[in-house]
Amino acid sequence: MKLIPCPHCGNRAQAEFVYERSADSVVSLDAEPAVAVAALFSRANLRGVEEEIWRHTHGCGSWMLIRRDRVSHAIEWVKPIGSEALP
């Protein structure tokens, strides 16, 4: 069983979490339409390390930014996402 370290609850089973999207798909509200469409629908989906947005749906409900290797599934770090905008 894969464990994901929730910033609020500690290590929890992956089944408690839901993958939302890659962090590079987040666009600002004032982005040009062409830029927004490219970010939302034209991701490369490459192998290697990527930052992703996950939610602890069946736990505390918090959102988090996870830096994960898509090949080995090793998690480098986890950061909570608050009400502020994503980096």
Contacts in CASP RR format, 6 or more apart in sequence:
PFRMAT RR
TARGET T0000
AUTHOR 0000-0000-0000
METHOD contacts of the structure
MODEL  1
MKLIPCPHCGNRAQAEFVYERSADSVVSLDAEPAVAVAALFSRANLRGVE
EEIWRHTHGCGSWMLIRRDRVSHAIEWVKPIGSEALP
1 13 0 8 1.000
1 14 0 8 1.000
1 15 0 8 1.000
2 13 0 8 1.000
2 14 0 8 1.000
2 73 0 8 1.000
3 11 0 8 1.000
3 12 0 8 1.000
3 13 0 8 1.000
3 14 0 8 1.000
4 11 0 8 1.000
4 12 0 8 1.000
4 13 0 8 1.000
4 14 0 8 1.000
4 16 0 8 1.000
4 17 0 8 1.000
4 54 0 8 1.000
4 66 0 8 1.000
4 75 0 8 1.000
4 78 0 8 1.000
5 11 0 8 1.000
5 12 0 8 1.000
5 75 0 8 1.000
5 78 0 8 1.000
6 12 0 8 1.000
6 17 0 8 1.000
6 56 0 8 1.000
6 59 0 8 1.000
6 60 0 8 1.000
6 62 0 8 1.000
6 64 0 8 1.000
6 78 0 8 1.000
7 62 0 8 1.000
7 64 0 8 1.000
7 78 0 8 1.000
7 79 0 8 1.000
7 80 0 8 1.000
8 56 0 8 1.000
8 60 0 8 1.000
8 62 0 8 1.000
8 80 0 8 1.000
9 56 0 8 1.000
9 59 0 8 1.000
9 60 0 8 1.000
12 56 0 8 1.000
12 59 0 8 1.000
15 58 0 8 1.000
16 56 0 8 1.000
16 57 0 8 1.000
16 58 0 8 1.000
16 59 0 8 1.000
17 54 0 8 1.000
17 55 0 8 1.000
17 56 0 8 1.000
17 57 0 8 1.000
17 58 0 8 1.000
18 54 0 8 1.000
18 55 0 8 1.000
18 57 0 8 1.000
19 52 0 8 1.000
19 53 0 8 1.000
19 54 0 8 1.000
20 52 0 8 1.000
20 53 0 8 1.000
20 54 0 8 1.000
20 55 0 8 1.000
20 63 0 8 1.000
21 52 0 8 1.000
21 53 0 8 1.000
22 43 0 8 1.000
22 50 0 8 1.000
22 51 0 8 1.000
22 52 0 8 1.000
22 53 0 8 1.000
23 50 0 8 1.000
23 51 0 8 1.000
23 52 0 8 1.000
23 53 0 8 1.000
23 65 0 8 1.000
23 86 0 8 1.000
24 39 0 8 1.000
24 43 0 8 1.000
24 50 0 8 1.000
24 51 0 8 1.000
25 39 0 8 1.000
25 40 0 8 1.000
25 43 0 8 1.000
26 39 0 8 1.000
26 53 0 8 1.000
26 86 0 8 1.000
27 35 0 8 1.000
27 36 0 8 1.000
27 39 0 8 1.000
27 40 0 8 1.000
28 85 0 8 1.000
31 39 0 8 1.000
46 70 0 8 1.000
47 70 0 8 1.000
47 71 0 8 1.000
48 69 0 8 1.000
48 70 0 8 1.000
48 71 0 8 1.000
49 67 0 8 1.000
49 68 0 8 1.000
49 69 0 8 1.000
49 70 0 8 1.000
49 76 0 8 1.000
50 67 0 8 1.000
50 68 0 8 1.000
50 70 0 8 1.000
51 65 0 8 1.000
51 66 0 8 1.000
51 67 0 8 1.000
51 68 0 8 1.000
52 65 0 8 1.000
52 66 0 8 1.000
52 67 0 8 1.000
52 68 0 8 1.000
53 63 0 8 1.000
53 64 0 8 1.000
53 65 0 8 1.000
53 66 0 8 1.000
53 81 0 8 1.000
53 86 0 8 1.000
54 63 0 8 1.000
54 64 0 8 1.000
54 65 0 8 1.000
54 66 0 8 1.000
55 61 0 8 1.000
55 62 0 8 1.000
55 63 0 8 1.000
55 64 0 8 1.000
56 62 0 8 1.000
56 63 0 8 1.000
56 64 0 8 1.000
62 80 0 8 1.000
62 81 0 8 1.000
63 80 0 8 1.000
63 81 0 8 1.000
63 82 0 8 1.000
64 78 0 8 1.000
64 79 0 8 1.000
64 80 0 8 1.000
64 81 0 8 1.000
65 78 0 8 1.000
65 79 0 8 1.000
65 80 0 8 1.000
65 81 0 8 1.000
65 86 0 8 1.000
65 87 0 8 1.000
66 75 0 8 1.000
66 77 0 8 1.000
66 78 0 8 1.000
66 79 0 8 1.000
67 75 0 8 1.000
67 76 0 8 1.000
67 77 0 8 1.000
67 78 0 8 1.000
68 74 0 8 1.000
68 75 0 8 1.000
68 76 0 8 1.000
69 75 0 8 1.000
69 76 0 8 1.000
END
